[in-house]
Amino acid sequence: MVLSRSICPGGDAVPTPPRRRVPWLRAGLLALALASCGGSPEVVSVAGRMVTPELWAGVASSGDGAVPGIDVRSGDGQVTIRGPLKTRHPVDGRPIRSYERIARLAQGRKRQLLTVTQGRAGLGRVLDQRPGLPERRFTGDVVFPLGVWTEGEVREFEAIEFTLFGPARRLITLEILQLDHVHEEVAHSLSYRLSIRDEAGRVLDCEVSVYSPGRGLVAFESSSYWRGSSGCTTCPCPG
């Protein structure tokens, strides 16, 4: 299947294309198996699965790559997602269209702006505001896969995080763990691993997330990876 329509207006791509490692034989067998099961708007035969922002937001998907406006509450109203909104990039001020995600936590409000990045390969943050922490700004960030992905596929990206000490290069890896599975009786769920490293290869963050159609994020696992001042280099960190 060839994408002929934008999955989200606006973007925040960086020039460096993602590196991809794709198990093509397994992907082809998986696609044939999925097609033989009757198909789903969440599944694309032969090429893998089409992953859209609707899965991330937990709203119904048309399955054709086009994204309607999203305005949804989840978690008993504690999480809201709306957009795409006309905003400006917090680093250079250029106009972009992004999704606003607000989570009401016990310690305060967490607010993120996310847009399509890396040549439409993912959804990434441009702004991250959390209670008690400095504001974080990004270019080329990726936290959720978009477009056609295959079982076991790994893609690597480079992004920039603008810290209090200036811009810092980030190395991001997305790995599809289960492309299409049943999670707590919800079919067509997706699980993947996200890891973020600094230029020295130290792991800054590593998360495993599960998203289900109509529900959005349903499972999440993350750990603290820093050990003293040296950090670690594996995901997850030993010990």
N, C-alpha and C positions, 0 to 999 in steps of 0.2 A: 504494500500500500504506500503510495506516495502522498506526502502532505501537500495539499494544494491551498489550504487556508491557514491563516495564523491562529495558533492556539491561544495567543494572548496579545493584544495590541501593546506596542511599546516594548522596549528591551534595554538591557544593560550589558551587552556583550563586550568581551575583551578580544583583541586580535588573535591571541593564541588559541588554536582549535584544541578540543579535548582529545587526549589519546585514548584509544579504545582497544580493549582486549575482549573479543567475542567468540564464544564456543559455538561456531556456526552449525556444526552437525547436530549438537544437542538442541540448539534453537529451532532447527528445521523440524526435528522429530516432535518437539513440544508443540510447535504451531500446528502441525498436522493433527496431533492428538486433540488440541483444543478445538480445532475446526470440526472434528468428527463428533464432538459433544454438543453440537447445536449452535455454538457461537454465542457471543455476548457483545454489547456495545463496548465493553472493556477490553475485548480481545481482537487483535489483528492477525489474520492467518498469514502464514509463511514468514512475514518479517518479524513477528514477535507480538508484543502487546503495546497498544497505544495508551500512554499514561497522560492524563489531562489534569489541569488545576481543579476540576470538579472533584476528583478523588481526594485531593489534598483538603479541599474545603468541606467535603462530606455532603455534596449536593448531587442531584441526578445529572447524569451525563448523556448527551445526545449521541456520543460516540463518533461524531464526524470531524472532530478537531476544532470546532468552533466553540468559543466560550461565552456564555451569556453573562450578564452582570451577576455578581455574587453578593448576597446580603443574608447571612445566616448566623444563627446563634446555636451554640452547643455547650455541653457540660453544664446543664441547668442554667444556661444563660451567662456563664462565667467567661465564655470565649465568643468573640464576635469576629467575623471576617466579612469585609465588604470591598467592592471594587469591580473593575479597575477604576481607580481615581486619577484625576489629573493632578500630578504632584511635580516637584522638582527634585533632582538628585541632590542629596545633602552635601555632596563634595564639590561638584562643579556648577550646580544650579540649573543644569539643562532640563527641559521639560521631559517627563517620563510618565507612564501610566503604571500604577502599582496597586497591589492589594494591601489593605490595612488589616492587621491581625492584632486584636487586643485581648489579653488574658488578665482577668482580675484575680490576683493572687493574695494570699493572706498578708504578705508584706507590702502589697501595693500593686500598681498597674504595670503590666509588661506590654509594650507597644512595639510592633515591627511593621516596616514597609517592605514588601517583597515584589519583585518583578521578574520577568523572563530574562534569562542570561545565557551566556555561552552558546550563541547561535541557536537558541530555543531548546537547548538540551536540558535545562533545569530551571527551577524557580529558586531565586536567591534573595537574600536580604540586601537592602541598600541602607537600612536604618534599623538599629536595635536599641531600645531604651528599656532599662530594667531598674526597679527600685534599689537605691543604694549603690549603683554601679555607674561608671562613666558611660556616656553615650558612645555607641559603636557605629561606624559607617563603613560601607563596603562598595567595591566595584568588582563585578565578575563572580560574586559569591554564588554557591549552589548548595541548597539544603534539601531539595526534593526533585526527583527525576521527572522530565517531561519528554513527550515524543515517544518513539518506538524503542523499546528496550527488550532484551531477551534474558532468559533464565541464566543466572550466573555471570551476566555481563558486568565488566568493571570499566569505569571511565575515570580518567584523571584530569583535573582542571587546575588552573592557576588563578588566584584572585588576589586582591589587595584589601587589607584591612587598615583603616586610618585610625591609628591609636594616639594616645596622648604624647607618644614619643615620635610620631610621624608615621608615614606609610610603611606597612610591613607585608611581605609576600607570604601568601598562604597556599599550601598544597592540599587540594581537596580530592578525596576518592569516594566515589559512589559505587557500591556493589549490590546487585540484585540478588537477594537470598532466596526468595520464593516469589516467582512472577505472578502466579495465579493459584491461590489456595483458599481453603475454608478456614476462617478464624472465628471461633465462637459462633458457629452456625451461619456466618455471613460469607457467601461465595465471592470469588474474584478479589480476595484481599491481596495486598502487596506488602512484602517485607523487604527492607534493604538496610545496608550498613553505610553510615556516613562517618568518615574520619577526616580530621583537619590537622595538618602538621605545619610547623614553622620551617624556615629555610634550612635549619640544622637537622630536620627530620624528626624533631621531638613531637610527640602527639599532644596537641592542645585539646582536642575533643574527639570522642568516638561514641556514636550512638547507633542503636538498632531501633527502627521504627516500623510499625505495622499500620497500614491504612486500609479501611474497608469502605466499599461504595455506600453512599448514603449516611456514613457515620464519621468519615474523616479519620483522624488519629485515634486509634483504639488501644495501642500498646507502645510503650516507649521504655528503653533501658539505656542508661548512661552512667558512667562512673567518673571518679576523680582520677586523673592520670598523672598528676605531678608528684614526683618523689623528691623531696628536698628542692634543690635548685637546678637539678640536672634534667628533670623530666624523664620520659621514657620514649622508646622508638617503636613499640609494637601496639597493636590495637586488637583486643584490649590489652592494657598493661598487665604484666604478671604480678601476682601477689595482691 
